[in-house]
Amino acid sequence: MEMDLKDGSKVPLLEKGFLPRELTQMLGEAGFRVLNLWGGTAGEWHKQPLKLDEYEIMVISQKTGN
């Protein structure tokens, strides 16, 4: 997949999906504590529980003292 830029050029568009468990682990390794994970689809955020088919995940985290 490519993305068209305003100057007419194209750049590759790469996406990577993560599971909630992976996000929690990566944030922990970066010094954050996950406070909550919520699900949403197409930008509709209502602090709803995560479902298995979510495309978007909102992560609320806090930087730890480390």
Summary of the structure (lengths in Angstrom):
residues: 66
radius of gyration: 15.6
end to end distance: 39.3
largest distance: 46.0
contacts: 121
relative contact order: 0.20
helix: 15%
strand: 44%
